[in-house]
Amino acid sequence: MRRILFFILFNLSTSLCLLAQLQEIDSLSKMVLMESTDSDRLKALNKFTLQIREKDTQQGLKWGLQAEELAIQLADSLELGRAKENLGWIYCRLGVWDKAFKYSKDAYMIGLKFNDRLEVGMALNNLGALYYQRKNYIEAIRNFREAYQMSLEIEDPFLTIRSLNNLALNFSKVGELDSALYYANTALDVNKRKGLMYFTSFTHRVIGDIFLAKNVLDSAIHTYESALGVASHQRLKTYEASIFHRLGKAYFLSGNTPKSLEYLEKGVKISEQNGFQEELVNTYQVLATVYHSVGDIARAYQYHRAFAELKDSMEEVIDEERMSLLQAMFEVEKSEAEINYLKIENSLKELEIQIVRRTVFVALGFVVLSLFLLIWLYIFNKKLKKANHELKYKKAITDNQKKELELKSQELCESNKMKNRLLSILGHDLKSPVAQLKGVLDLMHSHGLTREEFEGVSHILKRNVDGLFETMDNILSWSKSQMEGFNVQLSPTNLGKIIRPCLDLLQHQAASKEISINLNLDQEEKALVDKDLLQIVVRNLVSNAIKFSNKGSKIDIFTTIEDDILKLVVQDFGLGMSEIQLETILNDQVSLLESSVGTEKEKGTGLGLNLCKEFLNLMGGKLIINSIKGEGTTAIVHLQRMVIQQEQAVE
């Protein structure tokens, strides 16, 4: 009754773990298809290959080769190491020994180079399995022990359980059954503590072999049945076949011949269906022994003959495979030894060449330095007295000349900068719209442009001419200010009388970008300003707002009052500026050549904000700019407010 209850609970937990594994594999396969970047797809390919390689070797090979190719394209050494480790194990399962050894050795070397201890441990397990195939169990155990130590250091349960199982198997092969049982039970304990089911069928099978070797038959049968339950749920038919003939042998030794024959016949059926020759030859051997014990000589002879024929054919194949593996290991190790020898030889030759070159360079340098010192000492000694007499006089003259040159140099630099700025504007920003206008007029004069075509380009011409007018006005205003030719005349002014003409001038520019301008002014308030200068300020601020606003956006223009200050606010919701751009503008570092491009590639001279700040200073006002990148810019103009008493006094 306890055994039945144990199997029900065990099968239930196994089914749940299998469902979780299948869901993980399904999610990984979808992830491979859905990843948008090659780097993420590469990682998903390696994870999926690791999950699928025990259940579907051919599918694992397909994904593994894709991961290797993609890792080479991306020059991703870490993921290349993981792909090579997967392929090394898959080729080992397929019996392609030369590729299995080469890929596993490459993965091991990559892991060492980049200190990827997980991949080093996985590659060591692959190499240990190859030594197991050669029946070199001592070398295999050395590799598995090293991998096990690494797994404990990095606390990876998958690598830990894999290494423990392989250690248990190899210790059982060398007759150290207690050590084998210790490692197998440790693997089960790790699975239990972590809530995992890694290689549990393999672990139970190894434990069953140990009990069978110790002739503890009840424990062997119980353990084999546990392993069979896991293998059946996980659909690992090769494990099922390997357990059937072991169970048959255990039941036969315990005296339960019918149960033994039942499992052995199942083993024959699944091995013949799937071509598991190694399991089939073991099953034939046990069947021959069982039928001989019950006196069925004919069947005993039949199975013994089948066992002998199949074993002979398999031994030939196994011998060839072992020779192939030995040859592969020898060739790889030989190639690596030759490469290392050539590298050492080349390093020695390069070192010799470097020593010779260094010696020659040192000798030549010493000779040249000696000649130079001799010549210099001779000239220096000859001119020393003369130089001492002239030194003070020349020093005074030099200091005066240096100061004059520095002043002239600064003036020249400023003049050159101003010249370059003006030439750039005149040569490009003014020439382009005039050239376009001339081209259209030439076409109209030669009747090469119809009225409909002219109407199609007229809005472009108007925009260019408006921009030309704005540029010319800014240049003239700036030039006049630089020559200190402004006579500021402050007077009480209603802001609406200045702003509306500016909006009329810029209406076409705003309409071309479908931008709505909302004007909300206090009609009763007046500011003490110079009308001409303020008009230039407003026009530049609104023009900038249109320039950096997206199509279909809006611009808000309104006034607020704070004590004796009237604030004019121009707010857009366009590109905005970064903190660095804003700091540069506020620190007066904007030059003629640093104007940014608008949302529709509009260009400017870079004079606008300079004029605004300069003219507002002349009127006793100031400009404050707040901006957030991607959200827009708010320009706040501080003007002297005319209260009613002040206004009456002026009148």
C-alpha positions as CSV (number, residue, x, y, z in Angstrom):
1,M,0.0,0.0,0.0
2,R,2.9,2.4,0.8
3,R,4.6,1.6,-2.5
4,I,1.3,2.4,-4.4
5,L,0.9,5.7,-2.6
6,F,4.5,6.6,-3.2
7,F,4.2,6.0,-7.0
8,I,1.0,8.0,-7.2
9,L,2.7,11.0,-5.5
10,F,5.9,10.5,-7.4
11,N,4.1,10.4,-10.8
12,L,2.0,13.4,-9.9
13,S,5.1,15.5,-9.0
14,T,6.9,14.2,-12.1
15,S,3.9,15.2,-14.4
16,L,3.9,18.7,-12.9
17,C,7.6,19.1,-13.5
18,L,7.3,17.8,-17.0
19,L,4.5,20.2,-17.7
20,A,6.7,23.1,-16.4
21,Q,9.6,22.0,-18.6
22,L,7.4,21.7,-21.7
23,Q,6.0,25.2,-21.0
24,E,9.5,26.5,-20.6
25,I,10.6,24.9,-23.9
26,D,7.5,26.3,-25.7
27,S,8.1,29.8,-24.3
28,L,11.8,29.7,-25.3
29,S,10.9,28.6,-28.8
30,K,8.4,31.5,-29.1
31,M,11.1,33.8,-27.7
32,V,13.5,32.8,-30.4
33,L,11.0,33.8,-33.1
34,M,9.9,37.0,-31.3
35,E,13.2,38.6,-30.3
36,S,13.7,41.8,-32.2
37,T,17.5,42.1,-31.8
38,D,20.1,39.6,-33.0
39,S,21.8,39.7,-29.5
40,D,18.6,38.7,-27.7
41,R,17.8,36.1,-30.4
42,L,21.3,34.6,-29.9
43,K,20.8,34.2,-26.1
44,A,17.3,32.7,-26.7
45,L,18.8,30.2,-29.2
46,N,21.4,29.0,-26.7
47,K,18.9,28.6,-23.9
48,F,16.5,26.7,-26.2
49,T,19.2,24.4,-27.5
50,L,20.2,23.6,-23.9
51,Q,16.6,22.7,-23.0
52,I,15.9,20.6,-26.1
53,R,19.2,18.8,-26.7
54,E,18.3,15.8,-24.5
55,K,14.8,15.4,-25.8
56,D,15.3,16.1,-29.6
57,T,18.9,15.8,-30.6
58,Q,18.3,16.7,-34.3
59,Q,16.3,19.8,-33.4
60,G,19.0,20.8,-30.9
61,L,21.7,20.4,-33.5
62,K,19.7,22.7,-35.9
63,W,19.3,25.5,-33.3
64,G,22.9,25.0,-32.0
65,L,24.4,25.6,-35.5
66,Q,22.2,28.7,-36.0
67,A,23.4,30.0,-32.6
68,E,27.1,29.4,-33.6
69,E,26.7,31.2,-36.9
70,L,24.9,34.2,-35.3
71,A,27.5,34.4,-32.5
72,I,30.3,34.5,-35.1
73,Q,28.5,37.3,-37.0
74,L,28.0,39.4,-33.8
75,A,31.6,38.6,-32.6
76,D,30.0,37.6,-29.2
77,S,32.7,35.3,-27.7
78,L,30.7,34.4,-24.5
79,E,27.6,33.2,-26.5
80,L,29.9,31.5,-29.0
81,G,31.3,29.5,-26.1
82,R,27.8,28.4,-25.0
83,A,26.9,27.5,-28.6
84,K,30.0,25.3,-28.9
85,E,29.3,23.6,-25.6
86,N,25.8,22.7,-26.7
87,L,27.1,21.4,-30.0
88,G,29.9,19.4,-28.3
89,W,27.4,17.5,-26.2
90,I,25.0,17.0,-29.2
91,Y,27.8,15.6,-31.3
92,C,28.7,13.3,-28.4
93,R,25.2,12.0,-28.3
94,L,25.3,11.4,-32.0
95,G,28.6,9.6,-31.9
96,V,30.5,12.2,-34.0
97,W,33.5,12.0,-31.8
98,D,35.9,14.3,-33.6
99,K,33.4,17.2,-33.7
100,A,32.3,16.5,-30.1
101,F,35.9,16.8,-28.8
102,K,36.8,19.8,-30.9
103,Y,33.7,21.8,-30.0
104,S,33.9,20.9,-26.3
105,K,37.6,21.8,-26.2
106,D,36.9,25.2,-27.9
107,A,34.1,25.9,-25.4
108,Y,36.5,25.1,-22.5
109,M,39.2,27.4,-23.9
110,I,36.7,30.3,-24.5
111,G,35.3,29.8,-20.9
112,L,38.8,30.0,-19.4
113,K,39.6,33.1,-21.5
114,F,36.6,35.1,-20.3
115,N,36.4,33.5,-16.8
116,D,32.9,32.0,-17.6
117,R,33.0,29.3,-15.0
118,L,29.6,27.9,-15.8
119,E,30.7,27.2,-19.4
120,V,34.0,25.8,-18.2
121,G,32.1,23.3,-16.0
122,M,29.7,22.3,-18.8
123,A,32.6,21.8,-21.2
124,L,34.5,19.7,-18.6
125,N,31.4,17.4,-18.4
126,N,31.5,17.0,-22.2
127,L,35.2,16.1,-22.1
128,G,34.6,13.7,-19.2
129,A,31.9,11.9,-21.2
130,L,34.4,11.5,-24.1
131,Y,37.0,10.0,-21.8
132,Y,34.2,7.7,-20.5
133,Q,33.6,6.5,-24.1
134,R,37.3,5.6,-24.2
135,K,36.9,3.7,-20.9
136,N,39.4,6.1,-19.3
137,Y,37.3,6.4,-16.2
138,I,40.1,8.0,-14.0
139,E,40.6,10.9,-16.4
140,A,36.8,11.2,-16.7
141,I,36.4,11.4,-12.9
142,R,39.1,14.1,-12.8
143,N,37.1,16.3,-15.3
144,F,33.8,15.7,-13.5
145,R,35.3,16.5,-10.1
146,E,36.7,19.8,-11.4
147,A,33.3,20.7,-12.9
148,Y,31.6,19.8,-9.6
149,Q,33.9,22.1,-7.6
150,M,33.1,24.9,-10.0
151,S,29.3,24.3,-9.7
152,L,29.5,24.6,-5.9
153,E,31.4,27.9,-6.3
154,I,28.9,29.5,-8.7
155,E,25.9,27.7,-7.0
156,D,24.4,26.4,-10.3
157,P,22.1,23.4,-9.6
158,F,22.0,22.1,-13.2
159,L,25.8,21.9,-13.4
160,T,26.0,20.4,-9.9
161,I,23.5,17.6,-10.5
162,R,25.0,16.8,-13.9
163,S,28.5,16.5,-12.5
164,L,27.3,14.4,-9.5
165,N,25.5,12.0,-11.8
166,N,28.6,11.6,-14.0
167,L,30.8,11.1,-10.9
168,A,28.4,8.4,-9.6
169,L,28.4,6.6,-13.0
170,N,32.2,6.5,-13.3
171,F,32.9,5.5,-9.7
172,S,30.4,2.6,-10.3
173,K,32.5,1.6,-13.3
174,V,35.7,1.4,-11.3
175,G,34.1,-0.6,-8.5
176,E,34.0,2.1,-5.9
177,L,30.3,1.6,-5.2
178,D,30.1,3.5,-1.9
179,S,31.5,6.6,-3.5
180,A,29.1,6.1,-6.4
181,L,26.1,5.8,-4.1
182,Y,27.3,9.0,-2.1
183,Y,27.4,11.1,-5.3
184,A,24.1,9.8,-6.6
185,N,22.3,10.4,-3.3
186,T,23.8,13.9,-3.2
187,A,22.4,14.6,-6.6
188,L,18.9,13.5,-5.4
189,D,19.3,15.7,-2.3
190,V,20.2,18.8,-4.4
191,N,17.1,18.2,-6.7
192,K,14.9,17.9,-3.6
193,R,16.3,21.0,-1.9
194,K,16.0,23.1,-5.1
195,G,12.6,21.6,-6.1
196,L,14.0,20.4,-9.4
197,M,13.9,17.2,-11.5
198,Y,17.3,17.4,-13.3
199,F,18.4,13.9,-14.6
200,T,16.4,12.1,-11.9
201,S,15.8,9.1,-14.1
202,F,19.6,8.8,-14.7
203,T,20.3,9.1,-11.0
204,H,17.9,6.4,-10.0
205,R,19.2,4.1,-12.7
206,V,22.8,4.5,-11.4
207,I,21.6,3.9,-7.8
208,G,19.8,0.8,-9.0
209,D,23.0,-0.5,-10.6
210,I,24.8,0.0,-7.3
211,F,22.2,-1.9,-5.4
212,L,22.2,-4.6,-8.0
213,A,26.0,-4.9,-7.9
214,K,25.7,-5.2,-4.0
215,N,22.9,-7.8,-4.5
216,V,20.4,-5.7,-2.5
217,L,17.7,-6.8,-4.9
218,D,14.6,-5.2,-3.3
219,S,16.2,-1.8,-3.2
220,A,17.5,-2.2,-6.7
221,I,13.9,-3.1,-8.0
222,H,12.4,-0.2,-6.1
223,T,15.0,2.3,-7.4
224,Y,14.7,1.0,-11.0
225,E,10.9,1.4,-10.9
226,S,11.3,5.0,-9.7
227,A,13.7,5.7,-12.6
228,L,11.2,4.0,-15.0
229,G,8.4,6.3,-13.7
230,V,10.5,9.4,-14.4
231,A,11.6,8.2,-17.9
232,S,8.1,7.3,-18.9
233,H,6.7,10.7,-17.9
234,Q,9.5,12.5,-19.6
235,R,9.2,10.3,-22.7
236,L,12.9,9.4,-22.6
237,K,12.6,6.1,-24.4
238,T,16.4,5.3,-24.3
239,Y,16.2,5.4,-20.5
240,E,13.1,3.3,-20.5
241,A,14.9,0.6,-22.6
242,S,18.0,0.7,-20.4
243,I,15.8,0.3,-17.3
244,F,13.7,-2.6,-18.6
245,H,16.6,-5.0,-19.0
246,R,17.9,-4.0,-15.5
247,L,14.5,-4.6,-13.9
248,G,14.2,-7.9,-15.7
249,K,17.6,-9.0,-14.4
250,A,16.8,-7.8,-10.8
251,Y,13.4,-9.7,-10.8
252,F,15.1,-12.8,-12.2
253,L,17.7,-12.7,-9.4
254,S,15.0,-12.2,-6.8
255,G,13.1,-15.3,-8.1
256,N,10.2,-13.6,-9.8
257,T,10.6,-15.0,-13.3
258,P,7.2,-14.0,-14.8
259,K,7.8,-10.3,-13.8
260,S,11.3,-10.6,-15.2
261,L,10.0,-11.8,-18.6
262,E,7.3,-9.1,-18.7
263,Y,9.9,-6.3,-18.4
264,L,12.4,-8.0,-20.7
265,E,9.8,-8.4,-23.5
266,K,8.9,-4.7,-23.1
267,G,12.6,-3.9,-23.4
268,V,12.9,-6.0,-26.6
269,K,9.9,-4.2,-28.1
270,I,11.0,-0.6,-27.3
271,S,14.6,-1.3,-28.3
272,E,13.7,-2.9,-31.6
273,Q,11.3,-0.1,-32.4
274,N,13.8,2.7,-31.7
275,G,17.0,0.9,-32.8
276,F,18.6,1.0,-29.3
277,Q,21.2,-1.7,-30.1
278,E,23.2,-1.4,-26.9
279,E,20.1,-1.9,-24.8
280,L,18.9,-4.7,-27.1
281,V,22.1,-6.7,-26.7
282,N,21.8,-6.5,-22.9
283,T,18.2,-7.5,-23.0
284,Y,19.0,-10.5,-25.3
285,Q,21.7,-11.7,-22.8
286,V,19.3,-11.6,-19.8
287,L,16.5,-13.3,-21.7
288,A,18.9,-16.1,-22.7
289,T,19.8,-16.6,-19.1
290,V,16.2,-16.5,-17.9
291,Y,14.9,-19.0,-20.5
292,H,17.8,-21.3,-19.8
293,S,16.9,-21.3,-16.1
294,V,13.3,-22.3,-16.8
295,G,14.4,-25.1,-19.2
296,D,13.2,-23.4,-22.4
297,I,16.4,-24.3,-24.3
298,A,15.1,-23.3,-27.8
299,R,14.3,-19.8,-26.7
300,A,17.5,-19.6,-24.7
301,Y,19.5,-20.6,-27.7
302,Q,17.5,-18.2,-29.9
303,Y,18.3,-15.2,-27.7
304,H,21.8,-16.2,-27.0
305,R,22.5,-16.4,-30.7
306,A,20.9,-13.0,-31.3
307,F,23.0,-11.7,-28.4
308,A,26.2,-13.0,-29.9
309,E,25.6,-11.8,-33.4
310,L,24.5,-8.3,-32.3
311,K,27.4,-8.0,-29.8
312,D,30.0,-8.9,-32.4
313,S,28.6,-6.3,-34.9
314,M,28.4,-3.7,-32.1
315,E,31.9,-4.3,-30.9
316,E,33.3,-3.7,-34.4
317,V,31.3,-0.4,-34.5
318,I,32.4,0.5,-31.0
319,D,36.1,-0.2,-31.8
320,E,35.8,2.0,-34.9
321,E,34.1,4.8,-32.8
322,R,36.8,4.6,-30.1
323,M,39.5,4.7,-32.7
324,S,37.8,7.7,-34.3
325,L,37.6,9.4,-30.9
326,L,41.2,8.6,-30.1
327,Q,42.3,9.9,-33.5
328,A,40.1,13.1,-33.1
329,M,41.6,13.8,-29.7
330,F,45.1,13.1,-31.0
331,E,44.7,15.4,-34.1
332,V,43.2,18.2,-32.0
333,E,45.9,18.0,-29.3
334,K,48.6,17.7,-32.0
335,S,47.3,20.7,-33.9
336,E,47.1,22.7,-30.6
337,A,50.7,21.7,-29.7
338,E,52.0,22.7,-33.1
339,I,50.2,26.0,-32.9
340,N,51.5,26.7,-29.4
341,Y,55.0,25.7,-30.6
342,L,54.8,28.1,-33.5
343,K,53.4,30.9,-31.3
344,I,56.3,30.4,-28.9
345,E,58.8,30.3,-31.7
346,N,57.4,33.5,-33.3
347,S,57.3,35.2,-29.9
348,L,61.0,34.4,-29.4
349,K,61.9,35.8,-32.8
350,E,59.9,38.9,-32.3
351,L,61.6,39.4,-28.9
352,E,65.0,39.0,-30.6
353,I,64.1,41.6,-33.3
354,Q,62.7,44.0,-30.7
355,I,66.0,43.7,-28.7
356,V,68.1,44.4,-31.8
357,R,65.9,47.3,-32.8
358,R,66.0,48.8,-29.3
359,T,69.7,48.5,-29.2
360,V,70.2,50.2,-32.6
361,F,67.7,53.0,-31.7
362,V,69.5,53.6,-28.3
363,A,72.9,53.8,-30.0
364,L,71.7,56.1,-32.8
365,G,69.9,58.3,-30.3
366,F,73.0,58.5,-28.1
367,V,75.2,59.6,-31.1
368,V,72.7,62.2,-32.4
369,L,72.2,63.6,-28.9
370,S,75.9,63.8,-28.3
371,L,76.5,65.7,-31.6
372,F,73.6,68.0,-30.9
373,L,74.9,68.8,-27.4
374,L,78.4,69.6,-28.7
375,I,77.1,71.9,-31.4
376,W,74.7,73.6,-29.0
377,L,77.4,74.2,-26.4
378,Y,79.7,75.7,-29.0
379,I,77.0,78.1,-30.3
380,F,75.7,78.9,-26.8
381,N,79.2,79.8,-25.5
382,K,79.9,82.0,-28.5
383,K,76.7,84.1,-28.2
384,L,76.3,84.1,-24.5
385,K,78.2,87.4,-23.8
386,K,76.5,89.2,-26.7
387,A,73.1,88.0,-25.6
388,N,73.5,89.1,-22.0
389,H,74.2,92.7,-23.1
390,E,71.2,92.9,-25.4
391,L,68.8,90.9,-23.2
392,K,67.4,93.7,-21.0
393,Y,66.8,96.1,-23.9
394,K,65.2,93.5,-26.1
395,K,63.1,92.3,-23.2
396,A,61.5,95.7,-22.6
397,I,60.9,96.1,-26.4
398,T,59.4,92.6,-26.6
399,D,57.1,93.1,-23.7
400,N,55.6,96.3,-25.3
401,Q,55.3,94.6,-28.6
402,K,53.7,91.6,-27.1
403,K,51.0,93.7,-25.4
404,E,50.3,95.5,-28.7
405,L,50.2,92.3,-30.6
406,E,47.8,90.7,-28.2
407,L,45.4,93.7,-28.4
408,K,45.7,93.7,-32.2
409,S,45.3,89.9,-32.3
410,Q,42.1,90.1,-30.3
411,E,40.7,92.9,-32.4
412,L,41.6,91.0,-35.6
413,C,40.0,87.8,-34.3
414,E,36.8,89.7,-33.5
415,S,36.8,91.4,-36.9
416,N,37.4,88.1,-38.7
417,K,34.6,86.4,-36.8
418,M,32.2,89.3,-37.6
419,K,33.3,89.2,-41.3
420,N,32.9,85.4,-41.5
421,R,29.5,85.6,-39.9
422,L,28.2,88.3,-42.2
423,L,29.8,86.7,-45.3
424,S,28.1,83.4,-44.4
425,I,24.7,85.0,-44.0
426,L,25.1,87.1,-47.2
427,G,26.6,84.2,-49.2
428,H,24.0,81.6,-48.2
429,D,21.0,82.7,-46.2
430,L,20.4,85.8,-48.4
431,K,21.5,84.4,-51.7
432,S,19.4,81.2,-51.7
433,P,15.9,82.9,-51.5
434,V,16.9,85.6,-53.9
435,A,18.2,83.0,-56.4
436,Q,14.9,81.1,-56.1
437,L,12.9,84.2,-56.7
438,K,15.1,85.1,-59.7
439,G,14.7,81.6,-61.1
440,V,10.9,81.9,-60.9
441,L,10.9,85.4,-62.4
442,D,13.1,84.2,-65.3
443,L,10.7,81.3,-66.0
444,M,7.7,83.7,-66.0
445,H,9.6,86.1,-68.3
446,S,10.4,83.3,-70.7
447,H,6.8,82.0,-70.4
448,G,8.2,78.8,-69.0
449,L,6.0,78.8,-66.0
450,T,2.1,78.6,-66.2
451,R,-0.1,80.5,-63.8
452,E,-1.1,77.2,-62.1
453,E,2.6,76.3,-61.6
454,F,3.3,79.8,-60.2
455,E,0.5,79.5,-57.7
456,G,1.9,76.2,-56.7
457,V,5.2,77.7,-55.7
458,S,4.0,81.1,-54.7
459,H,3.6,80.1,-51.0
460,I,7.2,78.9,-51.0
461,L,8.4,82.1,-52.5
462,K,6.5,84.1,-50.0
463,R,7.9,82.1,-47.1
464,N,11.4,82.6,-48.5
465,V,10.9,86.3,-49.0
466,D,9.4,86.7,-45.5
467,G,12.5,84.9,-44.1
468,L,14.7,87.1,-46.3
469,F,12.9,90.2,-44.9
470,E,13.3,89.0,-41.3
471,T,17.0,88.2,-41.9
472,M,17.7,91.5,-43.5
473,D,15.9,93.4,-40.7
474,N,17.8,91.4,-38.0
475,I,21.1,92.1,-39.7
476,L,20.4,95.8,-40.1
477,S,19.2,96.1,-36.5
478,W,22.2,94.2,-35.2
479,S,24.6,96.2,-37.3
480,K,23.1,99.4,-36.0
481,S,23.3,98.2,-32.4
482,Q,27.0,97.3,-32.9
483,M,27.7,100.7,-34.2
484,E,25.9,102.3,-31.2
485,G,23.5,104.0,-33.4
486,F,20.3,103.4,-31.5
487,N,18.5,106.2,-29.9
488,V,16.0,104.5,-27.5
489,Q,12.7,106.3,-27.2
490,L,10.5,104.8,-24.4
491,S,6.8,105.6,-24.4
492,P,3.6,104.0,-22.9
493,T,2.5,101.4,-25.4
494,N,-0.4,99.0,-25.6
495,L,1.3,95.6,-26.5
496,G,-1.6,94.6,-28.8
497,K,-0.7,97.4,-31.2
498,I,2.8,95.9,-31.5
499,I,2.1,92.2,-31.4
500,R,-0.8,92.0,-34.0
501,P,1.2,93.5,-36.9
502,C,4.0,90.9,-36.1
503,L,1.4,88.1,-36.2
504,D,0.0,89.4,-39.5
505,L,3.6,89.3,-40.9
506,L,4.2,85.7,-39.6
507,Q,0.6,84.4,-40.4
508,H,1.6,82.7,-43.6
509,Q,4.6,81.0,-41.9
510,A,2.3,79.7,-39.2
511,A,-0.4,78.6,-41.6
512,S,2.1,76.6,-43.7
513,K,2.7,74.4,-40.6
514,E,-1.0,74.5,-39.6
515,I,0.0,76.2,-36.3
516,S,-2.7,78.1,-34.3
517,I,-1.6,81.2,-32.4
518,N,-3.7,82.0,-29.3
519,L,-3.5,85.7,-28.3
520,N,-4.7,86.7,-24.8
521,L,-3.6,90.2,-23.8
522,D,-4.8,92.6,-21.1
523,Q,-6.0,95.5,-23.3
524,E,-5.9,98.1,-20.5
525,E,-2.3,97.5,-19.6
526,K,0.6,99.4,-21.1
527,A,4.3,99.1,-20.9
528,L,7.1,101.6,-21.2
529,V,9.0,100.5,-24.3
530,D,10.6,101.5,-27.6
531,K,8.0,100.4,-30.2
532,D,10.5,99.6,-32.9
533,L,12.8,97.6,-30.7
534,L,9.9,95.7,-29.0
535,Q,8.5,94.8,-32.5
536,I,11.8,93.2,-33.4
537,V,11.9,91.3,-30.1
538,V,8.3,90.0,-30.5
539,R,8.8,89.1,-34.2
540,N,11.9,87.0,-33.4
541,L,10.3,85.2,-30.4
542,V,7.2,84.3,-32.3
543,S,9.2,83.3,-35.4
544,N,11.4,81.0,-33.3
545,A,8.2,79.5,-31.7
546,I,6.8,78.7,-35.2
547,K,10.2,77.4,-36.4
548,F,10.6,74.9,-33.6
549,S,6.9,73.9,-33.4
550,N,5.6,70.6,-34.9
551,K,3.0,70.7,-37.6
552,G,-0.5,71.1,-36.2
553,S,0.8,72.4,-32.9
554,K,-0.2,75.7,-31.2
555,I,1.4,78.8,-29.7
556,D,0.1,80.8,-26.7
557,I,0.8,84.5,-26.3
558,F,-0.4,86.2,-23.1
559,T,0.4,88.8,-20.5
560,T,0.7,88.6,-16.7
561,I,1.3,91.3,-14.1
562,E,3.7,91.2,-11.2
563,D,3.9,94.5,-9.2
564,D,5.4,97.0,-11.6
565,I,6.4,94.4,-14.2
566,L,4.3,93.5,-17.2
567,K,5.3,90.0,-18.4
568,L,4.8,89.0,-22.0
569,V,4.8,85.2,-22.4
570,V,5.3,83.4,-25.7
571,Q,4.8,79.6,-25.2
572,D,5.2,76.8,-27.7
573,F,4.9,73.1,-27.4
574,G,7.6,72.0,-29.9
575,L,11.1,70.6,-29.8
576,G,12.3,72.3,-26.7
577,M,15.9,72.6,-25.6
578,S,18.3,70.5,-23.5
579,E,19.8,72.0,-20.4
580,I,23.2,72.5,-22.2
581,Q,21.5,74.4,-25.1
582,L,19.5,76.5,-22.6
583,E,22.6,77.3,-20.5
584,T,24.5,78.3,-23.6
585,I,21.8,80.7,-24.8
586,L,21.4,82.3,-21.3
587,N,25.2,82.8,-21.1
588,D,25.3,84.9,-24.3
589,Q,27.3,82.2,-26.2
590,V,25.0,82.0,-29.2
591,S,26.8,83.0,-32.4
592,L,25.7,83.7,-35.9
593,L,26.7,80.3,-37.1
594,E,25.1,78.2,-34.3
595,S,21.4,78.6,-35.3
596,S,19.5,75.3,-34.9
597,V,17.4,73.8,-37.7
598,G,13.6,73.9,-37.3
599,T,11.1,71.1,-37.4
600,E,10.8,71.5,-41.2
601,K,14.5,72.2,-41.8
602,E,14.0,76.0,-41.5
603,K,17.3,77.8,-41.1
604,G,18.2,81.0,-39.3
605,T,21.1,83.3,-38.7
606,G,21.4,83.0,-34.9
607,L,21.0,86.7,-34.4
608,G,17.4,86.6,-33.1
609,L,17.9,85.8,-29.5
610,N,21.0,88.1,-29.3
611,L,18.9,91.0,-30.5
612,C,16.1,90.2,-28.1
613,K,18.4,90.2,-25.1
614,E,20.3,93.3,-26.2
615,F,17.2,95.4,-27.1
616,L,15.4,94.4,-23.9
617,N,18.5,95.5,-21.9
618,L,18.3,98.9,-23.7
619,M,14.6,99.2,-22.7
620,G,15.3,98.2,-19.0
621,G,13.7,94.8,-19.5
622,K,15.0,91.2,-19.6
623,L,14.4,87.9,-21.2
624,I,13.8,84.6,-19.3
625,I,13.6,81.3,-21.2
626,N,12.3,78.0,-19.7
627,S,12.5,74.9,-21.9
628,I,12.1,71.1,-21.6
629,K,13.5,68.9,-24.3
630,G,10.6,67.4,-26.3
631,E,7.9,69.4,-24.5
632,G,8.4,73.0,-25.6
633,T,9.8,76.4,-24.7
634,T,8.4,79.4,-22.8
635,A,10.0,82.9,-23.4
636,I,9.0,85.5,-20.8
637,V,9.7,89.1,-21.5
638,H,9.9,91.4,-18.5
639,L,8.8,95.0,-19.3
640,Q,8.3,98.2,-17.2
641,R,4.6,98.4,-16.5
642,M,2.9,101.8,-16.8
643,V,0.5,102.2,-13.9
644,I,-2.4,104.7,-14.3
645,Q,-0.7,107.4,-12.2
646,Q,2.5,107.1,-14.3
647,E,0.5,107.2,-17.5
648,Q,-1.4,110.4,-16.5
649,A,1.9,112.0,-15.5
650,V,3.3,111.3,-18.9
651,E,0.3,112.6,-20.7
